[in-house]
C-alpha cells in the first residue's frame, strides 16, 4: 500500500509511520523543506501548493499535521499558529485530492482531530461520536479542522476524522511532564483531580488508526480513546504506582494557568469520552485499563 503522510515526523506520526513501514507499506512524507530522501515530497500548505502527482494513485492519505498542543503556552500568537497549522494543510490536501481525476484519487483520507471537539458541560455523562460540538477556542478549532476536509468528502473519498484523546507515551504528550513531576516527588492530582481523562496507549492509538484504515465501512468521526476513562485522581495514583513514588501534592488550576496559559483549561477539561465506533467494530485493545497502559508505557 502506498501511504502519503503529512505530519509523519511528529509525536503521533512517527509512531504510525513505523507501524506502516513494519507492515511493508510504502511511505511518502510531505515536508515543508527541501526533500532529503526519495520518500519525501515538498509541499507549501499555507500557499495551497501540492503537486497532484504526489497524491495521485495513493492508497491512503493520512494527515497529522499541526503544531503541538502541549508544546507552548497558549498566547494569542500561538493560538493562531494552532489554527493555521491544522486548517490550512487539511484544506490543501482535501482540495488536491478533489482536483484529481476520479480514477486517481486515493480512496481514503484519515484526518487528525481531537476529543476537544466536544463540550465540557456534560458533567459526568459519557459521550460518543454522536455528541454535538462544544463552544470555545479548542472545540471551534476542531470543528474548523474537520470541516476543512469537506472537499475530499464531497468528491466521494472516504474521510475518517480521528478524534484522539490523551495518548500515553513516555516520550511526549501530557504524560511526559506528569511522569517527570512524579519522579521528582512533586506529583499529585491536577485542579482537584475530579475531571475525567480519556486516555489511550500509544500502541493502541497506532493499532486503532491502522485498524480503521483497513476498514472500508468506516467513515466520519472515530473517538480514538481507550475503553475506560478515569478521573485525574485515579490516573495520578496509577502513574505513582508505576513509578513507585508518592503523589500527594495537589496542583491547583491557577498554577497550571501560569505555566500553560489558556491551555490549562483544556488540559483539565472534564471529558468522559467513549470509543463507540471502535467498540462496535470490535477493535482488540492491547491495554484496556489505565494500569496496563501505563505499565507498558513507563516500564
ZAMARGU-4260 file (C-alpha; in steps of 0.2 Angstrom, whole numbers, plus 5000, padded with zeros to 4 digits):
<rodrens>
0) 5000/5000/5000 | 5006/5017/4996 | 5003/5029/5010 | 5005/5048/5009 | 5008/5056/5026
5) 5008/5074/5032 | 5015/5076/5050 | 5025/5060/5048 | 5039/5066/5059 | 5028/5072/5074
10) 5023/5064/5090 | 5010/5053/5083 | 5016/5052/5065 | 5032/5045/5069 | 5024/5030/5078
15) 5011/5027/5065 | 5025/5028/5051 | 5035/5015/5060 | 5020/5004/5060 | 5016/5006/5042
20) 5034/5003/5037 | 5035/4987/5048 | 5019/4981/5038 | 5028/4983/5022 | 5019/4999/5016
25) 5027/5012/5005 | 5028/5029/5014 | 5028/5046/5005 | 5031/5060/5018 | 5025/5078/5014
30) 5038/5090/5021 | 5040/5109/5020 | 5058/5109/5017 | 5069/5103/5003 | 5067/5084/5002
35) 5082/5074/5009 | 5077/5057/5003 | 5067/5048/4990 | 5052/5046/5001 | 5050/5064/5004
40) 5040/5077/4993 | 5039/5096/4996 | 5023/5105/4999 | 5018/5123/5004 | 5001/5120/5013
45) 5000/5138/5018 | 5000/5143/4999 | 4989/5128/4995 | 5003/5121/4984 | 5004/5102/4982
50) 5009/5093/4967 | 4994/5082/4961 | 5007/5069/4956 | 5012/5067/4974 | 4995/5061/4979
55) 4989/5053/4963 | 4987/5034/4964 | 4990/5033/4983 | 4980/5020/4993 | 4979/5031/5008
60) 4982/5049/5014 | 4985/5052/5032 | 4985/5070/5039 | 4993/5073/5056 | 5000/5090/5053
65) 4998/5103/5066 | 5008/5112/5079 | 5010/5103/5096 | 4995/5107/5108 | 5006/5105/5124
70) 5022/5112/5116 | 5020/5130/5122 | 5010/5142/5132 | 4994/5147/5123 | 4997/5165/5119
75) 4986/5174/5106 | 5000/5171/5093 | 5002/5153/5097 | 4983/5150/5096 | 4984/5157/5078
80) 4998/5145/5074 | 4987/5131/5081 | 4973/5136/5069 | 4984/5139/5053 | 4995/5123/5055
85) 4979/5112/5055 | 4966/5120/5045 | 4977/5126/5030 | 4986/5109/5027 | 4969/5100/5029
90) 4961/5111/5016 | 4976/5109/5004 | 4976/5090/5005 | 4957/5089/5003 | 4957/5101/4988
95) 4971/5092/4980 | 4963/5076/4982 | 4946/5083/4975 | 4956/5090/4960 | 4962/5073/4954
100) 4953/5063/4941 | 4941/5050/4950 | 4952/5035/4945 | 4967/5043/4953 | 4960/5049/4969
105) 4966/5040/4985 | 4951/5030/4992 | 4953/5036/5010 | 4959/5051/5020 | 4962/5049/5038
110) 4962/5066/5046 | 4968/5071/5063 | 4956/5079/5076 | 4954/5078/5095 | 4941/5075/5108
115) 4942/5093/5112 | 4928/5094/5099 | 4915/5090/5112 | 4908/5101/5126 | 4915/5101/5143
120) 4897/5105/5150 | 4891/5087/5151 | 4896/5084/5169 | 4900/5065/5172 | 4889/5059/5157
125) 4899/5049/5145 | 4898/5055/5127 | 4902/5046/5110 | 4904/5051/5092 | 4885/5057/5091
130) 4888/5071/5103 | 4887/5089/5096 | 4902/5100/5097 | 4906/5112/5111 | 4910/5130/5112
135) 4926/5139/5115 | 4943/5141/5106 | 4948/5122/5105 | 4931/5115/5101 | 4929/5128/5087
140) 4947/5124/5081 | 4942/5106/5080 | 4926/5110/5070 | 4936/5121/5058 | 4949/5107/5056
145) 4937/5094/5052 | 4927/5105/5040 | 4942/5108/5030 | 4942/5090/5024 | 4925/5093/5016
150) 4931/5094/4998 | 4938/5077/4998 | 4922/5070/5006 | 4912/5079/4993 | 4922/5071/4979
155) 4917/5054/4986 | 4933/5050/4996 | 4931/5041/5012 | 4936/5053/5026 | 4939/5047/5044
160) 4940/5061/5057 | 4952/5054/5071 | 4946/5062/5087 | 4961/5057/5098 | 4961/5058/5117
165) 4976/5059/5128 | 4989/5047/5120 | 5001/5039/5133 | 5019/5039/5128 | 5034/5042/5139
170) 5042/5052/5125 | 5029/5066/5123 | 5012/5072/5126 | 5004/5077/5143 | 5011/5061/5151
175) 5029/5066/5150 | 5028/5081/5162 | 5016/5072/5174 | 5028/5057/5175 | 5043/5069/5177
180) 5035/5078/5191 | 5030/5061/5200 | 5048/5055/5198 | 5054/5071/5207 | 5042/5068/5221
185) 5031/5083/5215 | 5017/5074/5208 | 4998/5075/5213 | 4981/5077/5207 | 4978/5092/5195
190) 4964/5105/5198 | 4956/5095/5212 | 4958/5078/5202 | 4939/5075/5199 | 4939/5079/5180
195) 4938/5064/5168 | 4953/5059/5157 | 4950/5050/5141 | 4967/5041/5138 | 4974/5028/5126
200) 4991/5020/5125 | 5002/5024/5110 | 5002/5006/5105 | 4983/5006/5104 | 4982/5023/5096
205) 4993/5016/5082 | 4983/5000/5081 | 4966/5008/5081 | 4972/5020/5067 | 4979/5006/5056
210) 4963/4996/5060 | 4951/5009/5053 | 4962/5012/5039 | 4959/4994/5033 | 4940/4996/5035
215) 4931/5002/5020 | 4915/5004/5030 | 4922/5017/5042 | 4919/5035/5039 | 4916/5051/5049
220) 4921/5053/5067 | 4930/5040/5077 | 4935/5043/5095 | 4952/5036/5097 | 4952/5033/5115
225) 4953/5019/5127 | 4938/5009/5133 | 4938/5015/5151 | 4941/5034/5155 | 4946/5038/5173
230) 4946/5053/5184 | 4963/5063/5186 | 4965/5057/5204 | 4964/5039/5199 | 4976/5042/5184
235) 4988/5051/5196 | 4988/5036/5208 | 4991/5024/5193 | 5006/5034/5187 | 5013/5035/5205
240) 5011/5016/5207 | 5021/5013/5191 | 5035/5024/5196 | 5035/5019/5214 | 5033/5037/5221
245) 5020/5045/5231 | 5010/5059/5223 | 5001/5068/5237 | 5004/5086/5231 | 4989/5094/5223
250) 4992/5106/5209 | 4979/5120/5208 | 4971/5126/5192 | 4979/5144/5194 | 4997/5136/5195
255) 4993/5127/5178 | 4987/5143/5170 | 5003/5151/5175 | 5013/5138/5166 | 5001/5133/5152
260) 4991/5149/5149 | 4974/5146/5142 | 4978/5128/5138 | 4977/5124/5156 | 4958/5124/5155
265) 4958/5112/5141 | 4971/5101/5149 | 4959/5098/5164 | 4943/5098/5153 | 4930/5086/5160
270) 4928/5075/5145 | 4922/5057/5148 | 4923/5051/5130 | 4919/5033/5124 | 4925/5024/5108
275) 4908/5019/5102 | 4914/5016/5084 | 4929/5006/5089 | 4919/4996/5101 | 4906/4992/5088
280) 4919/4986/5076 | 4927/4975/5089 | 4944/4983/5090 | 4955/4972/5101 | 4963/4984/5114
285) 4980/4978/5120 | 4979/4990/5135 | 4961/4991/5141 | 4964/4999/5158 | 4975/5013/5163
290) 4986/5002/5174 | 4990/4991/5159 | 4993/5006/5148 | 5005/5014/5160 | 5014/4998/5164
295) 5018/4996/5145 | 5022/5015/5143 | 5033/5018/5159 | 5041/5001/5160
</rodrens>
